[in-house]
Amino acid sequence: MNEFTWVFLAALVLMIGIELWLSLRQSRYVHANRGQVPSAFKEQVKLASHQKA
């Protein structure tokens, strides 16, 4: 394989790794904060409505 192929494959693996890491990070955050409304929306959204959405 030529050099371009290796660079492309490395970039592809890096991109997939970052996407998986970000997805896992978001899932952990959502799970940890499931029982509360984000502070920016506390005055407009009730907890029951937030959990329903």
mmCIF file of the N, C-alpha and C atoms, coordinates in Angstrom:
data_MODEL
# 
_entry.id   MODEL 
# 
loop_
_atom_site.group_PDB 
_atom_site.id 
_atom_site.type_symbol 
_atom_site.label_atom_id 
_atom_site.label_alt_id 
_atom_site.label_comp_id 
_atom_site.label_asym_id 
_atom_site.label_entity_id 
_atom_site.label_seq_id 
_atom_site.pdbx_PDB_ins_code 
_atom_site.Cartn_x 
_atom_site.Cartn_y 
_atom_site.Cartn_z 
_atom_site.occupancy 
_atom_site.B_iso_or_equiv 
_atom_site.pdbx_formal_charge 
_atom_site.auth_seq_id 
_atom_site.auth_comp_id 
_atom_site.auth_asym_id 
_atom_site.auth_atom_id 
_atom_site.pdbx_PDB_model_num 
ATOM 1   N N  . MET A 1 1  ? 0.844   -1.183 0.000  1.00 0.00 ? 1  MET A N  1 
ATOM 2   C CA . MET A 1 1  ? 0.000   0.000  0.000  1.00 0.00 ? 1  MET A CA 1 
ATOM 3   C C  . MET A 1 1  ? 0.888   1.244  0.000  1.00 0.00 ? 1  MET A C  1 
ATOM 4   N N  . ASN A 1 2  ? 0.375   2.261  -0.632 1.00 0.00 ? 2  ASN A N  1 
ATOM 5   C CA . ASN A 1 2  ? 1.168   3.493  -0.691 1.00 0.00 ? 2  ASN A CA 1 
ATOM 6   C C  . ASN A 1 2  ? 0.924   4.380  0.535  1.00 0.00 ? 2  ASN A C  1 
ATOM 7   N N  . GLU A 1 3  ? 1.670   5.443  0.618  1.00 0.00 ? 3  GLU A N  1 
ATOM 8   C CA . GLU A 1 3  ? 1.631   6.324  1.789  1.00 0.00 ? 3  GLU A CA 1 
ATOM 9   C C  . GLU A 1 3  ? 0.263   6.979  1.979  1.00 0.00 ? 3  GLU A C  1 
ATOM 10  N N  . PHE A 1 4  ? -0.380  7.375  0.887  1.00 0.00 ? 4  PHE A N  1 
ATOM 11  C CA . PHE A 1 4  ? -1.697  8.010  0.985  1.00 0.00 ? 4  PHE A CA 1 
ATOM 12  C C  . PHE A 1 4  ? -2.714  7.067  1.625  1.00 0.00 ? 4  PHE A C  1 
ATOM 13  N N  . THR A 1 5  ? -2.652  5.801  1.284  1.00 0.00 ? 5  THR A N  1 
ATOM 14  C CA . THR A 1 5  ? -3.582  4.825  1.848  1.00 0.00 ? 5  THR A CA 1 
ATOM 15  C C  . THR A 1 5  ? -3.410  4.729  3.359  1.00 0.00 ? 5  THR A C  1 
ATOM 16  N N  . TRP A 1 6  ? -2.158  4.703  3.832  1.00 0.00 ? 6  TRP A N  1 
ATOM 17  C CA . TRP A 1 6  ? -1.902  4.631  5.269  1.00 0.00 ? 6  TRP A CA 1 
ATOM 18  C C  . TRP A 1 6  ? -2.403  5.877  5.992  1.00 0.00 ? 6  TRP A C  1 
ATOM 19  N N  . VAL A 1 7  ? -2.183  7.032  5.384  1.00 0.00 ? 7  VAL A N  1 
ATOM 20  C CA . VAL A 1 7  ? -2.652  8.281  5.991  1.00 0.00 ? 7  VAL A CA 1 
ATOM 21  C C  . VAL A 1 7  ? -4.175  8.289  6.050  1.00 0.00 ? 7  VAL A C  1 
ATOM 22  N N  . PHE A 1 8  ? -4.819  7.856  4.981  1.00 0.00 ? 8  PHE A N  1 
ATOM 23  C CA . PHE A 1 8  ? -6.278  7.800  4.935  1.00 0.00 ? 8  PHE A CA 1 
ATOM 24  C C  . PHE A 1 8  ? -6.819  6.846  5.999  1.00 0.00 ? 8  PHE A C  1 
ATOM 25  N N  . LEU A 1 9  ? -6.227  5.661  6.096  1.00 0.00 ? 9  LEU A N  1 
ATOM 26  C CA . LEU A 1 9  ? -6.697  4.689  7.084  1.00 0.00 ? 9  LEU A CA 1 
ATOM 27  C C  . LEU A 1 9  ? -6.481  5.185  8.513  1.00 0.00 ? 9  LEU A C  1 
ATOM 28  N N  . ALA A 1 10 ? -5.356  5.841  8.757  1.00 0.00 ? 10 ALA A N  1 
ATOM 29  C CA . ALA A 1 10 ? -5.099  6.392  10.092 1.00 0.00 ? 10 ALA A CA 1 
ATOM 30  C C  . ALA A 1 10 ? -6.123  7.468  10.434 1.00 0.00 ? 10 ALA A C  1 
ATOM 31  N N  . ALA A 1 11 ? -6.431  8.337  9.470  1.00 0.00 ? 11 ALA A N  1 
ATOM 32  C CA . ALA A 1 11 ? -7.425  9.387  9.699  1.00 0.00 ? 11 ALA A CA 1 
ATOM 33  C C  . ALA A 1 11 ? -8.807  8.779  9.934  1.00 0.00 ? 11 ALA A C  1 
ATOM 34  N N  . LEU A 1 12 ? -9.137  7.740  9.197  1.00 0.00 ? 12 LEU A N  1 
ATOM 35  C CA . LEU A 1 12 ? -10.429 7.074  9.347  1.00 0.00 ? 12 LEU A CA 1 
ATOM 36  C C  . LEU A 1 12 ? -10.558 6.439  10.731 1.00 0.00 ? 12 LEU A C  1 
ATOM 37  N N  . VAL A 1 13 ? -9.522  5.734  11.161 1.00 0.00 ? 13 VAL A N  1 
ATOM 38  C CA . VAL A 1 13 ? -9.539  5.103  12.487 1.00 0.00 ? 13 VAL A CA 1 
ATOM 39  C C  . VAL A 1 13 ? -9.630  6.168  13.577 1.00 0.00 ? 13 VAL A C  1 
ATOM 40  N N  . LEU A 1 14 ? -8.884  7.251  13.422 1.00 0.00 ? 14 LEU A N  1 
ATOM 41  C CA . LEU A 1 14 ? -8.932  8.341  14.395 1.00 0.00 ? 14 LEU A CA 1 
ATOM 42  C C  . LEU A 1 14 ? -10.326 8.956  14.460 1.00 0.00 ? 14 LEU A C  1 
ATOM 43  N N  . MET A 1 15 ? -10.939 9.185  13.316 1.00 0.00 ? 15 MET A N  1 
ATOM 44  C CA . MET A 1 15 ? -12.273 9.780  13.274 1.00 0.00 ? 15 MET A CA 1 
ATOM 45  C C  . MET A 1 15 ? -13.299 8.868  13.951 1.00 0.00 ? 15 MET A C  1 
ATOM 46  N N  . ILE A 1 16 ? -13.249 7.586  13.648 1.00 0.00 ? 16 ILE A N  1 
ATOM 47  C CA . ILE A 1 16 ? -14.189 6.640  14.258 1.00 0.00 ? 16 ILE A CA 1 
ATOM 48  C C  . ILE A 1 16 ? -13.971 6.571  15.769 1.00 0.00 ? 16 ILE A C  1 
ATOM 49  N N  . GLY A 1 17 ? -12.718 6.574  16.195 1.00 0.00 ? 17 GLY A N  1 
ATOM 50  C CA . GLY A 1 17 ? -12.414 6.553  17.626 1.00 0.00 ? 17 GLY A CA 1 
ATOM 51  C C  . GLY A 1 17 ? -12.956 7.773  18.345 1.00 0.00 ? 17 GLY A C  1 
ATOM 52  N N  . ILE A 1 18 ? -12.790 8.938  17.747 1.00 0.00 ? 18 ILE A N  1 
ATOM 53  C CA . ILE A 1 18 ? -13.296 10.173 18.354 1.00 0.00 ? 18 ILE A CA 1 
ATOM 54  C C  . ILE A 1 18 ? -14.815 10.161 18.413 1.00 0.00 ? 18 ILE A C  1 
ATOM 55  N N  . GLU A 1 19 ? -15.462 9.699  17.346 1.00 0.00 ? 19 GLU A N  1 
ATOM 56  C CA . GLU A 1 19 ? -16.932 9.630  17.335 1.00 0.00 ? 19 GLU A CA 1 
ATOM 57  C C  . GLU A 1 19 ? -17.445 8.690  18.428 1.00 0.00 ? 19 GLU A C  1 
ATOM 58  N N  . LEU A 1 20 ? -16.799 7.541  18.589 1.00 0.00 ? 20 LEU A N  1 
ATOM 59  C CA . LEU A 1 20 ? -17.213 6.600  19.633 1.00 0.00 ? 20 LEU A CA 1 
ATOM 60  C C  . LEU A 1 20 ? -16.993 7.186  21.024 1.00 0.00 ? 20 LEU A C  1 
ATOM 61  N N  . TRP A 1 21 ? -15.870 7.850  21.226 1.00 0.00 ? 21 TRP A N  1 
ATOM 62  C CA . TRP A 1 21 ? -15.572 8.470  22.517 1.00 0.00 ? 21 TRP A CA 1 
ATOM 63  C C  . TRP A 1 21 ? -16.596 9.553  22.853 1.00 0.00 ? 21 TRP A C  1 
ATOM 64  N N  . LEU A 1 22 ? -16.928 10.400 21.871 1.00 0.00 ? 22 LEU A N  1 
ATOM 65  C CA . LEU A 1 22 ? -17.911 11.458 22.114 1.00 0.00 ? 22 LEU A CA 1 
ATOM 66  C C  . LEU A 1 22 ? -19.295 10.882 22.413 1.00 0.00 ? 22 LEU A C  1 
ATOM 67  N N  . SER A 1 23 ? -19.664 9.826  21.710 1.00 0.00 ? 23 SER A N  1 
ATOM 68  C CA . SER A 1 23 ? -20.958 9.189  21.945 1.00 0.00 ? 23 SER A CA 1 
ATOM 69  C C  . SER A 1 23 ? -21.023 8.597  23.355 1.00 0.00 ? 23 SER A C  1 
ATOM 70  N N  . LEU A 1 24 ? -19.961 7.932  23.767 1.00 0.00 ? 24 LEU A N  1 
ATOM 71  C CA . LEU A 1 24 ? -19.910 7.367  25.111 1.00 0.00 ? 24 LEU A CA 1 
ATOM 72  C C  . LEU A 1 24 ? -19.937 8.465  26.165 1.00 0.00 ? 24 LEU A C  1 
ATOM 73  N N  . ARG A 1 25 ? -19.226 9.536  25.924 1.00 0.00 ? 25 ARG A N  1 
ATOM 74  C CA . ARG A 1 25 ? -19.185 10.668 26.859 1.00 0.00 ? 25 ARG A CA 1 
ATOM 75  C C  . ARG A 1 25 ? -20.574 11.293 27.022 1.00 0.00 ? 25 ARG A C  1 
ATOM 76  N N  . GLN A 1 26 ? -21.282 11.467 25.906 1.00 0.00 ? 26 GLN A N  1 
ATOM 77  C CA . GLN A 1 26 ? -22.622 12.043 25.966 1.00 0.00 ? 26 GLN A CA 1 
ATOM 78  C C  . GLN A 1 26 ? -23.580 11.106 26.702 1.00 0.00 ? 26 GLN A C  1 
ATOM 79  N N  . SER A 1 27 ? -23.496 9.818  26.424 1.00 0.00 ? 27 SER A N  1 
ATOM 80  C CA . SER A 1 27 ? -24.372 8.853  27.096 1.00 0.00 ? 27 SER A CA 1 
ATOM 81  C C  . SER A 1 27 ? -24.163 8.863  28.605 1.00 0.00 ? 27 SER A C  1 
ATOM 82  N N  . ARG A 1 28 ? -22.904 8.930  29.028 1.00 0.00 ? 28 ARG A N  1 
ATOM 83  C CA . ARG A 1 28 ? -22.615 8.984  30.467 1.00 0.00 ? 28 ARG A CA 1 
ATOM 84  C C  . ARG A 1 28 ? -23.167 10.257 31.095 1.00 0.00 ? 28 ARG A C  1 
ATOM 85  N N  . TYR A 1 29 ? -23.023 11.381 30.418 1.00 0.00 ? 29 TYR A N  1 
ATOM 86  C CA . TYR A 1 29 ? -23.516 12.654 30.948 1.00 0.00 ? 29 TYR A CA 1 
ATOM 87  C C  . TYR A 1 29 ? -25.037 12.633 31.075 1.00 0.00 ? 29 TYR A C  1 
ATOM 88  N N  . VAL A 1 30 ? -25.718 12.151 30.044 1.00 0.00 ? 30 VAL A N  1 
ATOM 89  C CA . VAL A 1 30 ? -27.180 12.097 30.070 1.00 0.00 ? 30 VAL A CA 1 
ATOM 90  C C  . VAL A 1 30 ? -27.644 11.175 31.193 1.00 0.00 ? 30 VAL A C  1 
ATOM 91  N N  . HIS A 1 31 ? -26.997 10.036 31.336 1.00 0.00 ? 31 HIS A N  1 
ATOM 92  C CA . HIS A 1 31 ? -27.380 9.098  32.392 1.00 0.00 ? 31 HIS A CA 1 
ATOM 93  C C  . HIS A 1 31 ? -27.151 9.705  33.783 1.00 0.00 ? 31 HIS A C  1 
ATOM 94  N N  . ALA A 1 32 ? -26.051 10.413 33.954 1.00 0.00 ? 32 ALA A N  1 
ATOM 95  C CA . ALA A 1 32 ? -25.730 11.004 35.259 1.00 0.00 ? 32 ALA A CA 1 
ATOM 96  C C  . ALA A 1 32 ? -26.654 12.157 35.617 1.00 0.00 ? 32 ALA A C  1 
ATOM 97  N N  . ASN A 1 33 ? -27.210 12.848 34.622 1.00 0.00 ? 33 ASN A N  1 
ATOM 98  C CA . ASN A 1 33 ? -28.043 14.025 34.877 1.00 0.00 ? 33 ASN A CA 1 
ATOM 99  C C  . ASN A 1 33 ? -29.502 13.810 34.485 1.00 0.00 ? 33 ASN A C  1 
ATOM 100 N N  . ARG A 1 34 ? -29.917 12.576 34.480 1.00 0.00 ? 34 ARG A N  1 
ATOM 101 C CA . ARG A 1 34 ? -31.264 12.226 34.052 1.00 0.00 ? 34 ARG A CA 1 
ATOM 102 C C  . ARG A 1 34 ? -32.346 12.839 34.937 1.00 0.00 ? 34 ARG A C  1 
ATOM 103 N N  . GLY A 1 35 ? -32.065 13.028 36.206 1.00 0.00 ? 35 GLY A N  1 
ATOM 104 C CA . GLY A 1 35 ? -33.084 13.470 37.151 1.00 0.00 ? 35 GLY A CA 1 
ATOM 105 C C  . GLY A 1 35 ? -33.202 14.963 37.334 1.00 0.00 ? 35 GLY A C  1 
ATOM 106 N N  . GLN A 1 36 ? -32.624 15.756 36.449 1.00 0.00 ? 36 GLN A N  1 
ATOM 107 C CA . GLN A 1 36 ? -32.716 17.211 36.613 1.00 0.00 ? 36 GLN A CA 1 
ATOM 108 C C  . GLN A 1 36 ? -32.800 17.910 35.265 1.00 0.00 ? 36 GLN A C  1 
ATOM 109 N N  . VAL A 1 37 ? -33.441 19.054 35.285 1.00 0.00 ? 37 VAL A N  1 
ATOM 110 C CA . VAL A 1 37 ? -33.559 19.889 34.089 1.00 0.00 ? 37 VAL A CA 1 
ATOM 111 C C  . VAL A 1 37 ? -32.280 20.721 33.978 1.00 0.00 ? 37 VAL A C  1 
ATOM 112 N N  . PRO A 1 38 ? -31.723 20.883 32.775 1.00 0.00 ? 38 PRO A N  1 
ATOM 113 C CA . PRO A 1 38 ? -30.542 21.738 32.626 1.00 0.00 ? 38 PRO A CA 1 
ATOM 114 C C  . PRO A 1 38 ? -30.806 23.142 33.176 1.00 0.00 ? 38 PRO A C  1 
ATOM 115 N N  . SER A 1 39 ? -29.800 23.727 33.798 1.00 0.00 ? 39 SER A N  1 
ATOM 116 C CA . SER A 1 39 ? -29.977 25.011 34.484 1.00 0.00 ? 39 SER A CA 1 
ATOM 117 C C  . SER A 1 39 ? -30.476 26.120 33.561 1.00 0.00 ? 39 SER A C  1 
ATOM 118 N N  . ALA A 1 40 ? -30.136 26.074 32.299 1.00 0.00 ? 40 ALA A N  1 
ATOM 119 C CA . ALA A 1 40 ? -30.579 27.113 31.362 1.00 0.00 ? 40 ALA A CA 1 
ATOM 120 C C  . ALA A 1 40 ? -32.090 27.063 31.118 1.00 0.00 ? 40 ALA A C  1 
ATOM 121 N N  . PHE A 1 41 ? -32.723 25.914 31.408 1.00 0.00 ? 41 PHE A N  1 
ATOM 122 C CA . PHE A 1 41 ? -34.147 25.749 31.113 1.00 0.00 ? 41 PHE A CA 1 
ATOM 123 C C  . PHE A 1 41 ? -35.007 25.530 32.351 1.00 0.00 ? 41 PHE A C  1 
ATOM 124 N N  . LYS A 1 42 ? -34.440 25.617 33.538 1.00 0.00 ? 42 LYS A N  1 
ATOM 125 C CA . LYS A 1 42 ? -35.184 25.313 34.764 1.00 0.00 ? 42 LYS A CA 1 
ATOM 126 C C  . LYS A 1 42 ? -36.432 26.163 34.945 1.00 0.00 ? 42 LYS A C  1 
ATOM 127 N N  . GLU A 1 43 ? -36.393 27.405 34.506 1.00 0.00 ? 43 GLU A N  1 
ATOM 128 C CA . GLU A 1 43 ? -37.543 28.289 34.702 1.00 0.00 ? 43 GLU A CA 1 
ATOM 129 C C  . GLU A 1 43 ? -38.648 28.060 33.671 1.00 0.00 ? 43 GLU A C  1 
ATOM 130 N N  . GLN A 1 44 ? -38.328 27.484 32.536 1.00 0.00 ? 44 GLN A N  1 
ATOM 131 C CA . GLN A 1 44 ? -39.326 27.300 31.482 1.00 0.00 ? 44 GLN A CA 1 
ATOM 132 C C  . GLN A 1 44 ? -39.877 25.877 31.393 1.00 0.00 ? 44 GLN A C  1 
ATOM 133 N N  . VAL A 1 45 ? -39.097 24.888 31.851 1.00 0.00 ? 45 VAL A N  1 
ATOM 134 C CA . VAL A 1 45 ? -39.484 23.488 31.668 1.00 0.00 ? 45 VAL A CA 1 
ATOM 135 C C  . VAL A 1 45 ? -39.576 22.797 33.024 1.00 0.00 ? 45 VAL A C  1 
ATOM 136 N N  . LYS A 1 46 ? -40.669 22.103 33.253 1.00 0.00 ? 46 LYS A N  1 
ATOM 137 C CA . LYS A 1 46 ? -40.846 21.323 34.476 1.00 0.00 ? 46 LYS A CA 1 
ATOM 138 C C  . LYS A 1 46 ? -40.123 19.979 34.316 1.00 0.00 ? 46 LYS A C  1 
ATOM 139 N N  . LEU A 1 47 ? -39.754 19.374 35.440 1.00 0.00 ? 47 LEU A N  1 
ATOM 140 C CA . LEU A 1 47 ? -39.028 18.108 35.414 1.00 0.00 ? 47 LEU A CA 1 
ATOM 141 C C  . LEU A 1 47 ? -39.836 17.013 34.723 1.00 0.00 ? 47 LEU A C  1 
ATOM 142 N N  . ALA A 1 48 ? -41.126 16.955 34.968 1.00 0.00 ? 48 ALA A N  1 
ATOM 143 C CA . ALA A 1 48 ? -41.967 15.928 34.342 1.00 0.00 ? 48 ALA A CA 1 
ATOM 144 C C  . ALA A 1 48 ? -41.974 16.071 32.824 1.00 0.00 ? 48 ALA A C  1 
ATOM 145 N N  . SER A 1 49 ? -42.051 17.293 32.337 1.00 0.00 ? 49 SER A N  1 
ATOM 146 C CA . SER A 1 49 ? -42.029 17.522 30.888 1.00 0.00 ? 49 SER A CA 1 
ATOM 147 C C  . SER A 1 49 ? -40.672 17.157 30.303 1.00 0.00 ? 49 SER A C  1 
ATOM 148 N N  . HIS A 1 50 ? -39.631 17.476 31.023 1.00 0.00 ? 50 HIS A N  1 
ATOM 149 C CA . HIS A 1 50 ? -38.275 17.165 30.566 1.00 0.00 ? 50 HIS A CA 1 
ATOM 150 C C  . HIS A 1 50 ? -38.062 15.655 30.481 1.00 0.00 ? 50 HIS A C  1 
ATOM 151 N N  . GLN A 1 51 ? -38.538 14.930 31.481 1.00 0.00 ? 51 GLN A N  1 
ATOM 152 C CA . GLN A 1 51 ? -38.379 13.479 31.477 1.00 0.00 ? 51 GLN A CA 1 
ATOM 153 C C  . GLN A 1 51 ? -39.244 12.826 30.408 1.00 0.00 ? 51 GLN A C  1 
ATOM 154 N N  . LYS A 1 52 ? -40.392 13.413 30.131 1.00 0.00 ? 52 LYS A N  1 
ATOM 155 C CA . LYS A 1 52 ? -41.275 12.873 29.096 1.00 0.00 ? 52 LYS A CA 1 
ATOM 156 C C  . LYS A 1 52 ? -40.645 13.026 27.715 1.00 0.00 ? 52 LYS A C  1 
ATOM 157 N N  . ALA A 1 53 ? -39.962 14.137 27.497 1.00 0.00 ? 53 ALA A N  1 
ATOM 158 C CA . ALA A 1 53 ? -39.333 14.389 26.199 1.00 0.00 ? 53 ALA A CA 1 
ATOM 159 C C  . ALA A 1 53 ? -38.156 13.464 26.029 1.00 0.00 ? 53 ALA A C  1 
# 
